[in-house]
Each structure stands twice: as C-alpha cells, then as structure tokens.
C-alpha cells in the first residue's frame, strides 16, 4: 500500500499544463499558477505526503511492512522530491527523509527470499461460481441474485444519496472539463 503513493507524487493528477500555462486544482477548480509558485504545496499535493508519513512514521507499520529490494527502490524514488522548499512547507517530512537516507544504505532481501514467502500461490475462488460450475441450475442462481443481491432497499438512504452526489459524474465532469482560469 505504501508504494501506491509514489505515482501520486511523481505525476500528480491535480497539476497540469494547458496552452503553455500551469494549472493546479485548488478548492475544486483549476486555477492558473505562476511558474515561480509551482513549488508551493496545495492541500491536494500534501495529502500523499501525509499518507506516506502516517505509514512510515509508525514503528508498528515499519515492522509489519516487509521491505524487499523492489519496494525499497520504489520508495527511494521519492528522495529527489524532498528538497528544502518542500521540507520548509511540510517539516514533518524531515523524519521521512532521514528514514529514506537510512534505507538507502541498508540491505534488504530480494522479493523471492522473504520469510514466509513460499513457492505456492493461492487463488480465491468465489463460492457462487463454484456452485454454477458444479451444474447448479443457472436460472435458480440468477433468480436468487435478483431477489437477494441486486435489491434496491438502499435507494432511500439519505447518507448513501449524499455520498452518491459527491461522487457523481456531474461534479467530476465539471472539475475535469472546467477551462476557466
């Protein structure tokens, strides 16, 4: 999970260049940013760094997260983004920078030599699929799913409707297609 933050930091979806101008997503609107202000961290740009800090700073997580050479190399890709300007804006990253410096000089095992990693690979198979494959009549399975799985009992739930509104296509389209600066 830790390495999922890396693409968000390297290629942030909330910063783009359009018609030779830099735009950043600020308060759900694309706003033009002067080249000198590109290194100012916005709320959205700080979120992956906060997530990274929350996961790396805790000793419990460091012990449970098995580092191998691949994960180590992926994490070390972020060192180039940790400069004085970023550390001035997000001072808690100094601990992460020190951790990455320590990580750079220590050896970690290769992915296939981790403790607990065996040669067996297990795949989870859904129980419904097993029943269908074992010659259970498809019509019975389909009727059961229509009655019990694909129900519309939540269509009046106010909390679900509010969440659906937040993630609706209309809002996403307005943010992505808004060309106003």
Secondary structure, 3 states (H helix, E strand, C coil): CCCHHHHHHHCCCCEEEECCEEEEEECCEEEEECHHHCCCCCHHHHHHHHHHHHHHCCHHHHHHCCCCHHHHHHHHHHHHHCCHHHHHHCCCHHHHHHHHHHHHHCCCCCHHHCCCCCCCCCCCCCHHHHHHHCCCCHHHHHHHHHHHHCCCCCCCCHHHHHHHHHCCHHHHHHHHHCCCC
